[in-house]
Amino acid sequence: MQDPIALYYWPTPNGWKISIALEEFTLPYTTHLVDITAGDQHGAAFRAVSPNGRIPAITDPDGPDGAPISIFESGAILQYLARKTGRFGGANERARIAVDQWLMWQMGGLGPMAGQAHHFLKFAPNKGHEIPYAQDRYRSEVARLYTVMDTQLAQTRYLAGPDYTIADMACWGWASLWEGQQQTLDDKPHFSRWLEEVGARPAVRAGQALHLDLRPS
């Protein structure tokens, strides 16, 4: 049996990408909590694994050529796991290109924009910083991105085509928090269908549930 992968994790949408992926790939893993509310991400030990000081990160004892490897950045981890297992990364070159497109779209667009929406719509007001311009900007941009997803999902079952892939794993966590981003599903039936279908997968449910009790309400 393969030695377990070390997952450096906190229950956030970015952390869920990899907890979900490890469940989907059925790879053994151990969880190392990095409490970002307490500043654990700034510690030297974690920085040795993730130089940018952000979760998630992994250490695979069975890396390339059998040597251990540490990987940071969720998109890079997802691509690595797909190559390692030969699963969920696209069955041929055209499919792999489609997966990469939507994975990069998530990393460069959906994740950052949804994160800013959460910050300015939820966390900043709780700290006494109400900034209407920022709220409107990020609320509107997230709505645009979900419309992009809805348009794509009107044509394909999953984001990159007929098959479930790491692109779906990357997007689902942020998309599942649409209410906190002050979005509506009323005009996005295909996006809504995808949210429900992906969210019903046992591995997705298990990955999101990992230490969910530590997540603030």
VEXDREN-2710 file (C-alpha; in Angstrom, 1 decimal):
% VEXDREN-2710
k/r/px/py/pz
1/MET/0.0/0.0/0.0
2/GLN/1.2/3.5/-0.9
3/ASP/2.5/5.6/2.0
4/PRO/-0.1/8.4/2.7
5/ILE/0.2/11.8/1.2
6/ALA/0.5/14.6/3.8
7/LEU/-2.2/17.2/3.2
8/TYR/-1.6/20.6/4.7
9/TYR/-5.1/21.9/5.1
10/TRP/-7.7/24.2/6.6
11/PRO/-11.5/24.0/5.8
12/THR/-11.7/26.7/3.1
13/PRO/-12.8/26.4/-0.6
14/ASN/-9.1/26.2/-1.6
15/GLY/-8.5/23.5/1.0
16/TRP/-11.5/21.6/-0.2
17/LYS/-10.1/21.3/-3.7
18/ILE/-7.5/18.9/-2.5
19/SER/-9.4/17.1/0.3
20/ILE/-12.1/16.4/-2.4
21/ALA/-9.4/15.4/-4.9
22/LEU/-7.7/13.0/-2.5
23/GLU/-11.1/11.4/-1.8
24/GLU/-11.9/11.2/-5.5
25/PHE/-8.6/9.6/-6.3
26/THR/-8.9/7.3/-3.3
27/LEU/-5.4/8.1/-2.3
28/PRO/-4.4/7.5/1.3
29/TYR/-3.6/10.8/3.1
30/THR/-3.0/12.3/6.5
31/THR/-4.2/15.7/7.5
32/HIS/-2.0/18.4/8.9
33/LEU/-4.1/21.3/10.1
34/VAL/-2.7/24.8/9.3
35/ASP/-4.8/27.2/11.3
36/ILE/-4.9/30.2/9.1
37/THR/-6.9/32.1/11.8
38/ALA/-3.9/31.7/14.2
39/GLY/-1.2/32.5/11.6
40/ASP/0.2/28.9/11.3
41/GLN/0.7/29.6/7.6
42/HIS/3.5/32.0/8.4
43/GLY/5.6/29.4/10.3
44/ALA/8.9/28.3/9.0
45/ALA/7.9/24.6/8.9
46/PHE/5.0/25.2/6.7
47/ARG/6.9/27.7/4.5
48/ALA/9.3/24.9/3.8
49/VAL/6.4/23.1/2.1
50/SER/4.5/26.1/0.8
51/PRO/6.9/29.1/0.1
52/ASN/3.9/31.4/-0.5
53/GLY/2.5/30.6/2.9
54/ARG/-0.9/29.6/1.7
55/ILE/-2.9/26.3/1.9
56/PRO/-3.4/23.8/0.5
57/ALA/-0.1/22.0/0.0
58/ILE/0.9/18.3/0.0
59/THR/4.0/16.2/0.5
60/ASP/3.9/12.9/-1.5
61/PRO/6.5/10.4/-0.1
62/ASP/6.1/8.5/-3.4
63/GLY/6.9/11.3/-5.8
64/PRO/8.6/11.2/-9.2
65/ASP/11.3/8.5/-9.4
66/GLY/10.1/7.3/-6.0
67/ALA/11.5/10.4/-4.2
68/PRO/9.4/12.6/-1.9
69/ILE/8.0/15.8/-3.3
70/SER/6.2/18.8/-1.8
71/ILE/3.8/20.8/-3.9
72/PHE/2.0/24.0/-3.3
73/GLU/-0.7/25.8/-5.3
74/SER/-4.0/24.0/-5.6
75/GLY/-4.0/23.9/-9.4
76/ALA/-0.5/22.4/-9.6
77/ILE/-1.5/19.8/-7.0
78/LEU/-4.6/18.8/-8.9
79/GLN/-2.6/18.4/-12.2
80/TYR/0.0/16.4/-10.4
81/LEU/-2.5/14.0/-8.9
82/ALA/-4.2/13.6/-12.2
83/ARG/-0.9/12.7/-13.9
84/LYS/0.1/10.4/-11.0
85/THR/-3.1/8.4/-11.2
86/GLY/-4.1/8.8/-14.8
87/ARG/-7.6/9.9/-13.7
88/PHE/-9.8/13.0/-13.9
89/GLY/-7.4/14.9/-16.1
90/GLY/-8.8/14.3/-19.5
91/ALA/-8.8/11.1/-21.6
92/ASN/-7.0/12.5/-24.6
93/GLU/-5.1/15.6/-25.6
94/ARG/-8.2/17.6/-26.6
95/ALA/-9.9/16.7/-23.3
96/ARG/-6.7/17.6/-21.4
97/ILE/-6.7/21.0/-23.0
98/ALA/-10.3/21.6/-22.0
99/VAL/-9.6/20.6/-18.5
100/ASP/-6.5/22.9/-18.3
101/GLN/-8.6/25.8/-19.7
102/TRP/-11.2/25.6/-17.0
103/LEU/-8.7/24.9/-14.2
104/MET/-6.8/28.0/-15.2
105/TRP/-10.1/29.9/-15.4
106/GLN/-10.8/28.9/-11.8
107/MET/-7.4/29.8/-10.5
108/GLY/-7.2/33.2/-12.3
109/GLY/-10.8/34.2/-12.1
110/LEU/-13.4/32.4/-10.1
111/GLY/-11.3/31.8/-7.0
112/PRO/-9.8/35.3/-6.6
113/MET/-13.1/37.0/-7.4
114/ALA/-15.2/34.9/-5.2
115/GLY/-12.7/35.3/-2.4
116/GLN/-12.8/39.1/-2.7
117/ALA/-16.6/39.0/-2.8
118/HIS/-16.6/37.0/0.5
119/HIS/-14.2/39.5/2.0
120/PHE/-16.0/42.7/1.1
121/LEU/-19.5/41.4/1.5
122/LYS/-19.1/39.4/4.7
123/PHE/-15.8/39.8/6.6
124/ALA/-15.1/43.5/6.1
125/PRO/-18.5/44.7/7.2
126/ASN/-18.2/42.6/10.4
127/LYS/-15.0/44.6/11.1
128/GLY/-16.7/47.9/10.5
129/HIS/-15.5/48.4/6.9
130/GLU/-18.4/48.8/4.5
131/ILE/-17.1/49.6/1.0
132/PRO/-20.0/49.7/-1.4
133/TYR/-17.8/50.1/-4.5
134/ALA/-15.8/47.0/-3.7
135/GLN/-19.0/45.1/-2.8
136/ASP/-20.7/46.0/-6.1
137/ARG/-17.6/45.3/-8.1
138/TYR/-16.9/41.8/-6.8
139/ARG/-20.6/40.8/-6.5
140/SER/-21.1/41.7/-10.2
141/GLU/-17.9/39.9/-11.4
142/VAL/-18.9/36.7/-9.6
143/ALA/-22.3/36.9/-11.2
144/ARG/-20.6/37.3/-14.6
145/LEU/-18.4/34.2/-13.9
146/TYR/-21.3/32.1/-12.8
147/THR/-23.1/33.1/-16.0
148/VAL/-20.0/31.9/-17.9
149/MET/-20.3/28.6/-16.1
150/ASP/-24.0/28.3/-16.7
151/THR/-23.5/28.9/-20.5
152/GLN/-20.9/26.2/-20.6
153/LEU/-22.9/23.8/-18.6
154/ALA/-25.9/24.2/-20.9
155/GLN/-23.7/22.5/-23.5
156/THR/-21.8/19.9/-21.4
157/ARG/-22.6/17.8/-18.3
158/TYR/-19.4/19.0/-16.6
159/LEU/-17.2/22.0/-17.1
160/ALA/-14.6/20.5/-19.4
161/GLY/-17.0/18.2/-21.3
162/PRO/-18.9/15.0/-20.6
163/ASP/-16.6/13.7/-17.9
164/TYR/-16.1/14.9/-14.3
165/THR/-12.6/16.2/-13.9
166/ILE/-10.2/18.2/-11.7
167/ALA/-11.7/21.3/-13.2
168/ASP/-15.0/20.5/-11.4
169/MET/-13.2/19.7/-8.2
170/ALA/-11.5/23.1/-8.4
171/CYS/-14.6/25.1/-9.0
172/TRP/-17.2/23.4/-6.8
173/GLY/-16.0/24.6/-3.4
174/TRP/-16.2/28.3/-4.2
175/ALA/-19.4/27.9/-6.2
176/SER/-21.0/26.1/-3.3
177/LEU/-20.8/29.3/-1.3
178/TRP/-22.9/31.3/-3.8
179/GLU/-25.2/32.6/-1.1
180/GLY/-22.4/34.3/0.8
181/GLN/-21.4/35.9/-2.4
182/GLN/-24.9/37.3/-2.7
183/GLN/-25.7/35.5/-5.9
184/THR/-28.9/33.9/-7.3
185/LEU/-29.5/30.6/-9.0
186/ASP/-32.8/31.6/-10.5
187/ASP/-31.3/32.5/-13.8
188/LYS/-28.7/29.8/-13.9
189/PRO/-30.4/26.5/-14.2
190/HIS/-27.5/24.6/-15.6
191/PHE/-25.1/25.9/-13.0
192/SER/-27.6/24.9/-10.3
193/ARG/-27.9/21.4/-11.8
194/TRP/-24.1/21.0/-11.8
195/LEU/-23.8/22.3/-8.2
196/GLU/-26.3/19.7/-7.0
197/GLU/-24.9/16.8/-9.0
198/VAL/-21.3/17.4/-8.0
199/GLY/-22.2/18.1/-4.4
200/ALA/-24.0/14.7/-4.2
201/ARG/-20.8/12.8/-5.0
202/PRO/-19.7/10.9/-1.9
203/ALA/-16.0/12.0/-2.3
204/VAL/-17.1/15.6/-2.6
205/ARG/-19.2/15.3/0.6
206/ALA/-16.3/13.6/2.4
207/GLY/-13.8/16.2/1.3
208/GLN/-15.9/19.1/2.3
209/ALA/-16.7/17.6/5.6
210/LEU/-13.0/17.3/6.6
211/HIS/-12.7/19.3/9.9
212/LEU/-15.7/21.4/8.8
213/ASP/-16.4/22.1/12.5
214/LEU/-13.4/24.4/12.5
215/ARG/-14.9/26.7/9.9
216/PRO/-16.6/29.8/11.2
217/SER/-20.3/30.1/10.5
END
